[in-house]
Amino acid sequence: MMDLFTPIADDEKLHPIFKMMLQKQYGPEREVLNSWAKGFEDRDGKFVYELQTTFESSMWELYLNAFLNELGANTDFSKYAPDFVTELDRPIVLEATIAAPPQGGEGPAGHSQKFAPTDFATFNQQSAIRISNSLSSKIKKYRTSYSKLEHVKDKPYVIGLASFDRPYSHYAINRAIVAVLYGLYVDEETTIATGANELIKYPVDAVIKNESATIPLGLFTTDEFNDVSAVIYSSLATWGKIRALADNPSAQTVYHTSHLPVDDSIFPEMRNSMKADYVEDIADGLHILHNPFAEHPLDVSTFNHERVAQYFVDPRTGMMDIIAPDDFLLLRQLMSAVVRSDA
């Protein structure tokens, strides 16, 4: 098994979350990450260094490995690409990527409440741009490289994507990814401002990148991207997920969570729990978004897990069907007490 936590990079190059995890009190969190790495193989000899220095993209790969293991997948790491050549109820290939910050942009780690978004229209717009860029890159890679590999041909191609593109990127939930893939935007701000008793939704076909460029949306509304079978997406497979799964009941941490609305409400159900009482599944907060025009379509059985949300759209009517647990996890926020002794 890989040794993830013996530093091999210079101290000044270590990612702040990785560096924090080396502290004694985070032993349970280290055990979570080690468990996610079960069966995972470092095929190019760079993985541990990248985990220690950039963290999020490597952590996301380990998370996807753990989720596949949870489903009972049989993954062949002898193939150098894509990231996961695996078999569930059928053979699939899965490529991992993240929505990263723009060049010079702030990353998601280590920011105070003052960085929390206040204009969610702009926040979702920027999130959609970063998500679209990441998906476009992996679609291009598939078409120019992966699709030519014998072990990839005639298999469903799935992209696994997580949002780490800005401070509080976990606030994205599913708004931007649904707009990018299905061309549908849920306008929460207008819903609240107008006092509507139903969520206001409308179609969108592009997002403005700058004065001279727009990014097309609705990738799964035509057959142009039929080589992508589905996207696995999460905004919550984060450091918070690691802490939520860690066996550390004495941690003085409060979990504030938002879940799917109950009854006829349009507002999420809010819950508060201390760490000792908090329970979260590895798949909580995970979205599987299916392409209705896929050349190699998947059904609910491939990623069948009681805690995920699966999205299906009827290509004839555009009607969306979401299969999800009644208390599906939308957002998680942690508040921890730090005890300091006076010198």
N, C-alpha and C positions, 0 to 999 in steps of 0.2 A: 504494500500500500504506500502511496506517496506520502512523504513527510512534508506537510503543508506549512508547518509553523516554525521550523528552524530557519531563521532569516538567512537568505543567500544574497540579498541586495544590501547596499549601503543604507545606513539608518536614515539618511536624509531623503532617500528615494522611496521609503516604505509608505504605502497608502495610509492615511490617518485611521481608517477603520481597522485595517490589518494590524497596525501598530497598537491600537487600543486592545485588540483581542489577545495580544501577548500578555496582558496584565493578568495577575493571578486570579482575580475574581471572575474572569471570563472563561474559566475552564469548561463549564457546561456548554457555552456557545462554541468553543473549539470542537467539542465532541459532536455537535450538530453538523458542522462543516465536514468533519472527518467522516461522519456517517453518509453525507451526501456524496462523498468521493468513493464509496464502496464500488469496486468493479471498474472505476474510471481509469483510463490509461493516458499518460502523457506521451503522445505520439511524436512530438517534435522536440521534446526536452526543454520547452520554454514555459510550460504551463505554470509551474510553481512560482517562477520569477514574475510572471505577469499577474498572478493572483496577489502576490505580495506588493507589487508596485502600482497596479491599476485597479485591482480588486473586482469592480462590479461585473465586468464582462465574464471573468473567470468564475465568479460566484454563481452567475446565471447559468453557466454550463454545468456546474456541479448541481445546481437546483434541478435542471432538466434531467440530469442523470438520475437523481434521486426520485423524481416523479416517474420516470420510465421504470425504474426498479420497483416502485410502488405498484405499478400496473402489471408487473411480471414480465417486462420486456426482455428479450434476448438480444443484446447489442454486440455487434462485431467491431471491435476496435482495431482489427488488423488493417482496415481500410483507412487511408489517410484523409479522406474527405468523402462526403460532408462530415459534420461533427458527429452525427449518430446514424449509423447504418444498423437498423434495428428491426425487430419483428414483434408485433403485438398480435392482433387477430389476423394481421396480414403484414407483409414486409413494407416498411416505409423508410424514407431517408429524411433526416431532420437537421437543419442548419440553425445554429444559435447566433443571435446578434442582439445588440442593444441600441436604443435611441440615445445617442451620446450628446453632450453639449456641443453647440457650435464652437468653432475655433475661437479661443479666448473667453468662452462663456463659463459661468460658474457651474461646478458640479453639484451633485445632490447632497454631499456629505458635510456635516459639521456646521449647519447654518441655524441661526436663531429665528425666533418667531417673526422678526421684522422682515424676513425674506418671504414669508407666506404670501401667496397670491391674493390679490384683492379684486382684480379684473379677470374673471374667469373666461370671458370671451377671448381676450388676448392670450391668456394662459393656454386654452385649448387650441387656439390657432397655432401658436408656436409649437405646442406638443405635436400637432398633426404634421407640421413641416418636418420635424426631426424623425418622427415615425416613418413618414413617407420616404425620406432619404435613406433610412436604414433598409426598408423593404426593397426599394429600387435597387440598392447595391447587391442584395442577396438574390434578387431575381436575375439581374444581369450576370452574376457569378454562375448561377445555375445554367443559364442559356449559353454562356461562352465556355463553360468548363464542366460542371458537374454532370450535365445531361449527356455528355459524351462518354461517361464512364460506364462500363458494362454492369457494374453492381448497382447503378442508379437507374438505368433504363427501365421503363415500364413500371416504375414504382411511384407511389404518391410522394410528392415533395412538400414538406411542411417546414415553415419558418417559425422558430421560437424567438419571440421578441419581448424585451423588458424595457421599461422607461426609466432612464437615469439621466435625462437630458438637462435638468436644471434643479435648483433647490426646490424642495417639496414636489418633486416629480411624481411621488406616489398619489398626489391629489388628482392625477389624470383619470383615475378609475378606468372607465371604458369609453369616455366621450370621444376622444380623439381617434382611437383605433376603429370605432364604429363608423365615424365620418370618413376615415381614410379608405376603409374596405367597402362599406355599403353606401356611402354617400348620404348618410342620415345624421343630422346633428340635433341633439337634445339640448334645448336652450333653457338651462336652469335659471339663469339670471332673469330672463324675460318672464318665465313662469312665475317666479317669486314676486317680481316687480308688479306684475299685472294681477296677482291674486288668482290666477287660473287654477281650476280644480283638476286639471289634467296637464301632464307634461307637454310643453310646446315643442313639437318636432317639425323639422322641415328638411327637404333635400338640399344638398350642397354638391357642387361639381368641381370646385376648386378652392384653394386657399391662397391668399396673397402673400408672397414671400417678400417682395420689395416692390419698388415703384415700376420695375420693368419685367417682373417675373411672377407667374402664378404656378402653383403645384396642383395638378389634377387629383381629384379625389374619386372615390367609388371604384376602386380597383376590381372589386368582385361583382360589379354590376353589368359587365360584358364578358365575352369570352377572350378578351385580349390577354388576360393573365391566367388562362386555364391550365398552365403548367404548375401553378401553385394550388395544392389541394386544400390547405388550411393554414391558419396562423394560430400558434399558441402564444397568448399574451398575458403579461402580468405587470401591474404597477406596484405589487406588494411583495414580490420575491426579493426582499431587501434585507439589510441588517436587522430591521424590525421583525422579519420572518424568522431569522436565526434566533433572536431573543425570545420570540413567542414559542418556539419549539424547544428551547433549552430547558433542561431539568434543573431549575434554579428557583424553587418555590420561596426562598427567603428574600429574593430580590424585592426591593421596595419600589416597585414599578406599577403604575396604574395603566391599564389598557383601555383606551377610549376607542370604541369600534362602531362603524356604521354598517347596517345590513339592509337587504332589500326591504322596501316598505311592507307593512302588514295591512291586512284588510284593504280598504279602498284609499288609503293615504297615498299621497305622492311624495311624502317626506320619509327619508330613511329611518329605520329603527335604530336608536342610539343605545349603547350598552357601556357600562363601566365595570371593570373587574380588576382586583389586585392580581399580581402574577400567580400567587398560590391558587387562585380560583379560575384562572384563565385557561381555556382550552382552544387550541387551534390546530387544524390539520394541515399537512404539507400542501394540499391542493386547494385550500381556502384562498379565494381571491384570484383563481386561475380561469382565464377565458379561452375557449376553443372556438375560433371563428371559421366556419366552413365556407368554401367557395362553391356556389351553386353551379358554376360553369366549369368546374374542374374536369380535366381529362381523366384523372384517376380520383374520383370522389371518395370521401370517407363517410361513414355513418356514425351514429352515436356509440357504436360498440367499440370502436378503435381506442378512444380515450375515455372509456366509460368509467367514471368515478363519481361517487355520490356527492362530492363537494365542489365539483367544477361547474361552470356555466358553459353550455354549448349553444352556438348560434347557427341557425339554419335559415336560409331565405329561399322562398319559392321564386325561381327565375321568371315565371310567367306573370306573377302578380306583384312581386316585390315585397310580399308580406313576410315579416320576420317572426320566427318561432324561437324562443329561448327556453332551453331546458336547464333548470338550476334549482338548487335547494332553496326552500322558503327563506332561510336566513343567510343567503349567500353574502360573503364578506365583501364590502365595497371599499372600506377605508379603515386603516388602523393607525392610531397615534399613541405614542408612549410618553409617559411622564414619570421620570425617575427621581427619587430623593437621593442626594449625595451627602453622605455623612463625612464631615471634616473635623479633625481634632485640632485644637489650637496649639500652636507651637509653644 
